[in-house]
Amino acid sequence: MQQSIQPFIKNLVLIGGGHSHVIALKMFAMNAFPGVRITLITNCGDTPYSGMLPGHIAGFYTRSQCHIDLRKLASFAQAQLYVDSVTGIDLENNRVICANRPDVGFDLLSIDIGSTPATISVPGATKYAIPAKPVGNLLQNWYDLVEKIKANPREAVNIGIVGGGAGGVELALSMQGNLKKYDSNLEIHLFGRDNQLMPNANSLLGNLLRDILIERGVKLHLGETVCKVALKEDIGAKNVICESGLQVECNHIFWVTQASAPKWLESTGIVTDERGFILVNDNLQSLSHPQVFAAGDIATMENYPRPKAGVFAVRQGKPLFENLRRSLLGKALRKYVPQKDYLSLIGTGDGKALATRGWLTLPPSKLLWNWKDSIDGQFMKQFRDLPEMGKNSLIPNSSLLTPNSMNCSGCGSKVGGNVLEKVLTRVKESLLTEGEDIVIGLDSTDDAAVVKVPTGKVMVQTIDYFTSLINDPYIFAQIAVNHCLSDIFAMGAIPTSVLALATIPYGKSSIVEETLFQLLSGAVKQLNQARVSLIGGHTIQGSKLAFGLSCNGLGDEKQLLRKGGMQENDVLILTKALGTGVLFAGEMRFQVKGSWIDNAVKSMLLSNQAAAECFLEFGATACTDITGFGLVGHLSEMVKASKIGVELQLSKIPILDGAREISAKGIFSSLYPDNLQASSYITNNKDFEFNGNYPLLFDPQTSGGLLASVSGKKADGCLKKLKELGYEEAEIIGSVGGEGIKLV
């Protein structure tokens, strides 16, 4: 009997990668819920931990040490990760509106997006000052400043920090602690509108921090309200101008004043406090919309208002998870009462920290810094050291599932006609108008599509289909389209129409519809860019998301590019870096950095269409695309077809970031052992087996680059054009001549 596969019947969407959400995601991962599909929407693949950011700016932590890898965490939780910015929420239809992708449907929604910079009404500040949030922008400006100071250590640097609260004070101490070792001409000015630093804390703490800042050479301007920032055009510096008439020249200004909620929340109709933050009850549930939960800085508990501090967001993670779980199961929610006071350990940027709670304050010491470092390290460790897939003891919870849920085979596994009709109606809005060669296409209810073949042309056909390698159907479909069309491009033909084949994970109708809509929207986006018509297809339900295309193209028989045709003194040009196979094998074992996967996705989203046109322009003699058989596997086919050998420069072969590190750990794609058999075509493989690039020669690629042979006289011009077209990793990797494949 066929094994029963549990369908998705609930759709949980998390907006934002804040502290509460990362904890909730980790708990969902350790307490698996069959039947619940989780989607995390965030504008970045990693998220900063606020407790370690000042230490990072002070130089004690690397960026990766103070950021949580959301891609790794989402993979561990078997959640979809959508990297995009949210611009609104349609609460009547339960859809999240995104900036660069189709709307995302939900049954239950949780919001943890922190806060955004308050609207800066001070003239000149928006243009000339750097806000503390978003953190990524602040850090990039900080990195640029540090590099500039390193390059010109004698140049005078005047930094202005506007804001006398905890953020401004920590930023001033951290910057001073880091920069003092580079620049003796450093001045840091801290502006605060109150007469005391951190006015909401006890006066002892404010006075202690004031003394520390003065001792460290930071110039304090307390009781000063900044009213204008003006550019001094003659020298390029800015003047920070205060209401009192005080003017201070600064060439770098950081704005660390009170934050606010994003403006788009106003249009959702959700109930907020007077500052625009979502009002929630004791269950962390919206007062106006029970299908919405919120935590962290974006939320205000109606009965227990607390400061916008990371410690409260961390503490809300567990109760948020518990109430999301209970809501999904239809159980009564549990009340959460936050603590009134909390211990705060504040780093002073010099390897010391002070401690404060209520009216108690302990002066800075290395012991307190070590304590803080240990606490922060333990917090981050739970997100860094994740067990490999299959080794995490997930505790299944099947309470959501209907008994005896059995999924049919044969035609019974097809996606329902009503669902398909709804999706096609939505997708057709973005489809290109079908070309004159399409006689019967998607607009018809006929059983098959009909396509004309123009006189003097030949039909070029190919098919590809594979399971998803990324938990985002919209992005996966774009990658799959590029991969499938690549065979047409590699032959110098022009794709004209495609039939789609999709497998959608089992689920209730609304979730199947949502997945199929995201998938086809991504496919149509990429097909439109290539000017290719979607003319039909087939959809079924199965255990895993999968997608593929049967592609039709047209070409001139006498001008087609083939694998045979390489000539003596040609050179080999590869358009993309290798390594997608090992990177995604590493992701399954939680061994990769999210930035490595982001870079690989960027490469896979780059179509080969422009590269193919470039190779035709420069008279390529042979061409193929590098996909499942790896570089050597596909190159060996060119060698056999052309009846001539090649010489590969191993050091010139472009490799994706992280691929060497993963292969060095012995982690490879499941297809790698078969591909490795192609090493027999390498005449001197024994001499290079221990080279770091060698294993990547056999790595199967998804949406890999094109490999073409071009006359040596035209190679430099061809390579230059490829880079101008956006193929930044394109390289000349070898030459044609001799026998077999020789490595140098």
N, C-alpha and C positions, 0 to 999 in steps of 0.2 A: 504494500500500500504506500502511496506517495506520502512523504513526510509533510505534516501540517506546518506551514510557515505563518507566523503571527502577523496580521495586518496592522497598519497604522490607523487608529481611529480618533486620536487626539493630536492637535497641532499646537505645540507650545513654542512661542517666539519670544526670545530675549533680545531687547534692544540695549546695546552697550556692553562693554567689557569691564565694568566697574568691579570694585572689590567684592560686593555682595554677589554679583553674578558669577565670578570665577569660583567662589566657594560653593555656590549652589550647583554649578556645572560639575565640579569635582564630586559632590555628593550624589548627583544623578548618575555619574559614571560608576560609583561604587554601589549604587542601589538601582540597578537597571529596571526600566519600566517598558516591557514589551507593549506595543500598541501606542506609544507616545513618540512622536517625531519632534525633536528639539531643533530649533534653528536659532543661531546666534547672529545678529546683524550688528556689525561694528565697523567703524571707519578706518580701522588699522588692524594689522595682523598680530600686534602685541599691545599690551597695556601696561603703563607704568604703575609701580607700587609706590604710593606717596611716602611711605615711611623711609624709603631708601633714596628718593630723588635728591634731597639735599646732599647726601653722602656721595652721590654720583657726580654732582656739580663740583663738590669739593675734591673729587679725584680719588675717592676710596673704593668706588665700585665701577665696573664697566657697565655699558648700556644693557647688555644681556643679563647681568646680575640683578638689575633693578627693574626688569620688565618681565611680565608673564607672557609666555608664548601662547596666544589664543588659538592658533591653528593646531598646535599639539594638544592643547586641552580639549578643544572641540572634537578632535579625532578620537581622543581617549573616551570621551563621553558619547561617541558615535552620533554626534550632532552635526547638522549642516552649518557651515560657516559662510556667511555672505559678507564680503568686505565692501561696504558702501555706506554712504551717509543717509540718515533718515531725515526727510524734509516734512513729514506730516503723518498723521494717523487718521484713517476713516473709521470712526468708532461705530457708525451705523452699519457698515458692511464688514467690520473686523478685518481691515487691511492696513498694512504699513506701507507708506508711500516713500520710495527711495529715490535718490538723485539719478542713478545711472542704471537702473534695472527695473523690471516690472514690479508692480505692487506685490506684497507678500501677505497671504492670508493667514489668519490665526484663529484658534479657539480660545486660547488663554495667552495673555500678553504680560510681560514683566519689563519694566524700564529701570535701567541703572546706568545713566549716561553722565553722571557727575554734574558739574555746573559749567557754564561758559563764561567768558569775560563779560562783565557788565558793560553796557553800552558806554563808550568813553565819550562824554560830551565836551571834554576840555578841548578847545581848539588846538589843532596840530598834533594831538596825542595819537589819534588813530593812524596818522600818516607816519609819524616819526618814532613812536614808542612800540616796544615789543610786549604784548600781553603775556601774562603767565600761563594762559590757556588759549588754545590747545597746547598741551605739554610738548608734543612733537615739534611744533614750530618754535617754542621757547628753546628747546634743546639744540635744534639745528642752528639757531642764531648764536647760542652759547658755544657750540663747537667751532663755528666760523670765527668767533671772537678769539677763542683760545689759539687757534691756528695762526691768526693774524698777529697775536702778541708773540707767539713763538718765533715767527719770521722777523718781527721787528721789536725786539725786547727793549730798545731804548726809546721807542716812541711813546709819548705821553698818552695815557688812557684814562678818561674820566667817565665813570659809570654812574648813572643816576637811577635809583630805585624808588619808585613812588608807591608808598604803602607802608604804614608802620605797624601792621598786624603781624601774625606769626609767619605768614608767607614771605613778606618783605624782609623781616629780620633774618630768617633762615637763609634766604637767598643772598643777602649781604654777607653773612658770615661764611657761607659756603664759597661764594665767589672770591672773597678776600683770602680765604684759606688756600684756594687753588692757585690764584694768580700771583700771590706774593713771591712764589719761587721763580716766576718768569720776569716780572716787571717791577723795577724800582720806581718807575714814574706813574704808579697806579694811584688813582683817587676814586673812592666810592662815596657817593652822597646818598643818604637815606632821608626821604621826605615823608613826614606823617602829619596829618591834620590835627591830631590830638597832642596834648602836651606830654603824654606818657606813651611808651611803646606798649603794644599789645594791651590796649585799654580795657578789653573785656576780661583780662586775667588779673591776678592779684598784683598789687603795686610792688611787692617785693620782687616778683619775677621781672616786671618791667624795668625796675631800677637796676637789677642785676644785669640784664641784657644791655641796658644803656651803657653801663660801666664797661662791659666786655667790648662793645662796639667801639667806644671811644679809645680804649686801650689798644685795640687792633687798628686804629687809624681811620676808622669809618667816620665821615663827617655827618653829624646828625642835624636835621632841620625839622625840629618838632614844633607843633603849633602852626605849621605852614600848610596852606591849602594851595596846591598847584592849580593855576587857572589858565595856563597857556604853554605850549611848546612851540618855539619858533626856530626856524633854520637860520644859521649864520652863513649866508651863501659865500662869503669871502673865504672861509676856512672849512666849510662843510660840517661844522659842529652844530649842536642845537643848544638853545637856551631854555632851561626850565624856569618858568616865570611864576612866581607866587603872588597871592593877593596882597601880601604885605609890601610888595615891591622888590623882594629878593629875586635876583637872577643868578643862576648857576649854569656855567657852560659844561655840557656833557656831550660826548660823542656816541654814547650808547645808553639808551633809556629803557628800563624794564618797568612795566606797569603791573603792580601786584595789589590791586584794590579789590573791593568786594565783588564777588562773582554773582551771576544771575542765571535764570533758566533760559533755555533757547526760545526764541520768539515763536517758532512753529507750534509750540504747545498751546498757544492762545487760540489757534484756529480749530483745535480738536474738540473743544467743548468740555474737556475734562476739568473738574474743579481744582483750583489752585489757591495757594495763599496769596497775600498781597504782593509778594515778590515774584510770583509766577511759578513756584515750585508745586509739584503735585501733592495735594492733601490726601493722606492715607489714614485709615483707622488703625486700631491696635493690632490688626492682622496684616498690616502692610498692604492693604487693599484700598483701591481708589474709593473715595466717598461717593462718587457719582457713577462709576462704571465698574461693576463687580468683576468683569472679565479682565480687569487691568490691575496689576500689582506694581509697586514702585519701591525702590530702596536706595540707600546711599544719599549723596548730596542732592539729587533731583527730587527727593521726597521730603515732606514735612509731616511728622506724626501729629495729628490734630491734638491729641491728649498729652503728648510727651515731646514738645519741641526741643530739639537739641542743636548745638552748633554744627556747622558743616565741617566735620572732621572725619578723617579716614578711619579712626578707631570705631566710630559708630557704624560705618559701612561694613567693616569687617565683622562686627558683632551681629549685624542683620543677616549675614549670609545663611546661617543655619536656620533661623526661623523663616526666612523667605523660602528656602528649599522645602521646609516642612509644610508651609501653607500652600505652595504651588502643588506639592504632591497630594495634599488633602483635597485641594480644589479639583485636581484631575480625577481623583477617586470618588468625588462627590461626598466627602466627609466634612464634618464640622471643622472650622478653622481654629487655630490656637492663638491666643493673645500673646503679644510680646511687649514686655516693659523694659525699656532701655535703662541702663544705669545712669545716675545723675552725674557722678564725678568719674574721672578716669585718670590714670597715671600717664603723663606725657613725658617722653624722653626726647629732648631736643639736642641734636648735634650742633656743635659750635664751629665746625669746619676745620678743626685743628687736631682731630683724633680724640676729642673729649666730648662729653655730653652732660647736660644738666637734667634734673628730674623735678617735676612739679605735679602736685595734685591738690586741688582746693587751695588752701592757704599755705601748704607746705612746699618749700622749694629748696632743693639741694644744689650747691654750686657745681660747676663743671669739673669732671674728673675722667681719667682714662678708664677707671672701673665702670662708671656709668655708660661710657661709650661701648665697652666690651659687652655689657649687659644688653644694650640696645642692639648691637650688631648680632648678638646671638638670637635675640627674639626675632629680628627681621630675617635672619638667615633661615631659621626654622620655618617661618611663614612661607618663604619662597621655595624652600626645599620640597614642600608638598606638591608644588606645581611643576617642578623640574624633574624629579626622580619618579617618573610614572612607569609602572610595570609594562612590559611588552604585551602586545595584543595576544590574548589567549591565556595570559598569566595573571590578569586581574580577576579576582574572585568576585564577579558580579553576582549580586543577589537578585534574581528575577522576581518581579512582582507582576503577576498576571491578573490582578483584580479588575483591570480595565477590559479584559478580553471576554468575548462571548464564548460560551462552551461549545466544543465540537466545531471550532472554526476550521473548515477544510477548504483548501483552494483547488479549484478545478483545473484540468489540463485541456488540451485540444482547443477547440473554438470557445470553450467555456472560460478560457483564460484571457480572452480579449477584453480590452477596455470597453466599457459600456457605450452604446451608441449615443445616449443622451450626453454623457460626459464628453465624448469626442466632439460632438456637434458644438457644445458650449465653448470648448477650447479653440476649435478651428474658427469659430465666429470671432473670438477675441483676437486670435493671431492674424487673421486675414486683414485686419486694420493696418498692419505694418508690412504686409507682403508687397513685393514689387508687382507691377502689371506684367502679366505673362507675355513673353515674346511671340512674334508671329509664327515661330516654329512649333508652338504648343497648340495642337489641334484640340485635344481634350485634356484638361488639367484639373486642378483642385476645385474649381468652381462647379465641376460636373459631378453628378451622382453615378456616372458610369463605372463599370467594374475595373477599368484599366485606363491609364493615360495613353495618349497618342501623340507622337512627336515626328515632325518632318525632318528629313535629312536633306539639306540643300545639295543641289547638283555640284559635283566637283569636290565634295567634302567626304570625309570618312567619319564614322561614329567611333568614339573612344569610350570604353566603358570600364568601370571598376566598382568594387564594393568593399566596404570595411564596416566592422561592427565590433564593439567591445564594451565591457562593463566600466562603470565610472571609476576614475582614480581620484576624484575630488568631491567632497560633500557639498556641492553647489550645482544643481542641474543646469542653471543658466550659463555658468562658466564652462561646465563640462561639455555642453552641447556646442559651444563655440570652438572648443579645442577639437572635439570630434569632427566637426565640419572641416576645419583646417586639415586635419589628418586625412579625411576621406578624399577631399579635393586635391590633395597633394599629388596623388598618382596621375591625375589628369595634367596638372601643371608640369610635372616632371617629364612628360612626353611632349611638351610644347604645344598642347592642345588647349582649347578654351572650353571650360565647363558651361553647360547650358541649362541642364535640368537635373533634378534629383528626386529619388523616392526615399522616404525616411522609414526606418525601422526602429521602434522604441519599446523597451521593456520598462514598465513602471512598477515599483514595489507595491505589493498588496496593501490595500487600505480601503477605508470607506470612500464613497464617491467624491466627496468634497476634497479630500486629501489627494486622491488620484488626479483629480482635475487640476489642483494647484501644482502638483509636480509636473504634469504634462504641459501645463501652460508655461511654467518656468523653462522647461526643457526646449519646447518649440520656439519660445521667444528668443532664446539664445541662438538656436539654429538659424532662425530667420534673420536675426541681426547679421550674422556672419555671411549667410547666403546673399543677403542684399548687398553687402559690401563687394562681393564677388560678381554681382549681377547675374545670379543663378536663380532659376525658378524652382520652387518646391511644388511638385505636381501630383503628389500622392504619397501613400505609405501604409504602414501597418503597425498597430500597437497591441501589445499584450501585457498582462500582469505577471510578475515573477518575483523571485526572492531579492534581486539586486537591480538597481538602476543601470540600464545599458542603452546605447544608442549607436546608430550607424546609418550610412547612406549608400544607396546604389546610384552611382553618378554617371551621367551622360555628358560627353563632350564632343566637340567638332574640331577637326584638324585637316591640314593639307597633307596627304599621304607622303609627298616627297619632302616635306619639311619637318616631319615628326622627329623628336629627339628620342633616341633609344639607348639602351645600356651598351650596345656595341657601337663602335665608332671612334674610340680613343685613338689618338695618333702620336707617333714619336714626337717628343719635344713639347707636347701639350703639358699644361700644369693642372693640378686638381684644386678646385675651390669648394670649400664647405661653408654653407651660409649660417648655420646655427651651432651652438655649443652642444656637446654630448653630456649625458648624465641623468636624464629624466627617469630611467629605469631604476637605478640605484637609489635615487632620492626618494621616490615613492615607496620603494621597498623599505627604506630607512624610516619613512614616516609611519608605516604600519607597525614598526617596532619602537616608535616614539624616540628615535635617535637623531632626528634632524631639527635644525632651527627653522622657525616659521619663515624667516627671511629667505632661506634657501628655496623653500617651496614657492614663495611669492615670485622669486626670480625665475624659477622653472616655468611657472604658469605664464609669466610675461612672455617667455620665449615661445611657449606652445600657442599663445594667442596671436603670434605673428604669422600671418599667412605667407605662403610661398609664391603667391601669384606674381608679385612685383619682381621677385628673384628670377622666376622663370622667364618673364619678359626681358629682363636684363641679360640673361644667358643667351636668349635668341638674338638680341641686339648685337652681342659680341661674338656671335658665331660659334656657340658651344658645339662640340663634336659628339658628346654623349652626356647623358644625365640620368640620375635616379634620385629618389628621396630616401632618406635614412629613417627607417621605422623599426619594425619588430626584429629583424635579423641583425641589427647593429651595423656599425660602420664597415667592419671587415666582411661581414656576411654579404652586404649589398655591393661593396667594392669588388669582392671576388666574382660576383655575377658580371660586373662590368669587364673585369679582366678576362674571364672566359669568353664572353660575347665578342670582345674586341681582339682577342688572341694576341695580347701584348701585356707586359708587366707594368708595375708602378713602383715608385719609391716614395714611402711615406715618412715625413718628418714628424716624429712622435711629439716633439716639444712644441710644434706649431698647432697641434690640434686643440681647438678651444674646448674648455671643460666648464660646465656649470659650477657655480659656487657650492661647495659642500660635497660634491660628487667624489672627489678623491678621498676626503675624510671618511665617508661612508663605505666606500669600497675597501679602504684600508682596514676596516673592522670586519671584513669578510661578509658584508651584507650585499646581496645581489638580488636581482629580479629572478623569478622562478624560471624564466626563459633563458637565463644566462648560461647554464650548463650546456644546453643544446647549441647556443650560439658559439660557445667556446670551441666547438669542434671545427669551426672555420679557421682556427689557428694553423691548421695544416697547410693553408695556402700561403702562410708567411714563411719565407725561405730561411729566415734567421731568428725565429721567434724565441729560441732559447736564450739569446743575448739580451732580451728585453723583458723577460717575464717578471722581473722585480721592479720595473719602472712604474711609477705611480699612475701614469696615463694608460699603461697597457691594458688593465682590465676594462677600461671604459671603451676600448675598441669593440667589445662584444656586448655592450649594454644596449638592450632594446629601447628604442626611442618612440615616444608618442608625440605626434605632430613635430617630428624632427625636421632638420633642414634639407636642402637640396645639395647633392654632390655632382659637380659637373666638370668636364675637361674642356679647357679653353686654350687656344693657341698661346704660347709663351709670350708672343709679341703683344697680345691684347689683354693679358692677365691683369696687369697693374691698373689699366683703365677700367676693367670689369670690376675689380675689387673696390676701387674708389667709388664707382657708381652704386655698388651694393650697399656700402656703408652710408652713402647719402640717402638711400632708400629706407634706411632704418635697420639694416642687418649689421648691427654693431659688432657682433662676434665673428663675422665672416672672415675667413683666413685662407691663404694659399697653403695647403697642407702637404703638397707633394708634386711629383712630376711623373710623366708617362715615359716608359722605356724599360727594356730588360725583360725578365720573365718573373711570373708570380708577383707576390707582394713582399717588398723588402723594406725593413724599418731602418731608419737612420736617426 
